[in-house]
Amino acid sequence: MTTAALGFGVDSGRNAISNKQTKKSTEDMSFQSIRNYYEQLVVDHLIDDLAPELDITDDDLLADIACLALNNLPARYIRHEVDMAFFLTPGERERMRERVAGETRKAAERVIADGGQRR
């Protein structure tokens, strides 16, 4: 098989196959439905629990806390909410919520200790 046949756009004296002609765009695929399950858990915990408890109302501060917490949590990508409901036991779901609560609290403490300043 030639490199042109693989779609690399190399012209070996014949018509080159361009990447534009063979490569699918993300709009053509269903990648837009892919998301990190932890994102919603972190946002829900921030809005429902931590922000009221710590009296945080600044959206930028909440976004900084969410980013820091998410960077300390593993990525768990899903397409549909039912994916997690089907594959997680109640115990696993609870451990995820506990981990989210812990990492979100640590992130809030760090961001608040730093004066809420961006770097």
DALINKA-V902964 format. One record per residue. D_LAST is the distance of its C-alpha to the last C-alpha in Angstrom with 1 decimal. Layout:
D_LAST / D_LAST
//
This chain:
49.9 / 48.5 / 44.9 / 45.8 / 47.0 / 43.7 / 42.0 / 40.2 / 41.8 / 43.8 / 47.0 / 49.9 / 52.5 / 52.4 / 50.3 / 46.6 / 44.8 / 41.5 / 38.4 / 38.4 / 41.8 / 41.3 / 37.7 / 37.0 / 34.1 / 31.9 / 33.7 / 37.0 / 35.8 / 34.8 / 31.2 / 29.9 / 31.1 / 29.1 / 26.3 / 24.6 / 26.7 / 23.9 / 21.9 / 24.7 / 25.1 / 21.6 / 21.7 / 25.2 / 24.3 / 21.4 / 23.6 / 26.9 / 26.1 / 22.7 / 21.7 / 25.2 / 25.4 / 22.2 / 22.8 / 19.5 / 20.2 / 16.9 / 16.6 / 12.8 / 12.5 / 15.1 / 13.6 / 10.4 / 13.1 / 15.3 / 12.9 / 12.3 / 16.0 / 17.2 / 15.5 / 17.6 / 20.7 / 23.1 / 23.6 / 27.0 / 27.9 / 30.8 / 32.6 / 34.4 / 34.0 / 37.5 / 36.3 / 34.5 / 37.3 / 39.8 / 38.2 / 36.7 / 38.9 / 38.4 / 37.3 / 34.6 / 33.4 / 33.2 / 31.4 / 28.7 / 28.4 / 28.2 / 25.5 / 23.5 / 24.0 / 23.0 / 19.8 / 18.8 / 19.7 / 17.7 / 14.6 / 15.3 / 16.0 / 12.8 / 10.7 / 13.3 / 13.4 / 9.8 / 11.0 / 9.6 / 6.5 / 3.7 / 0.0
//
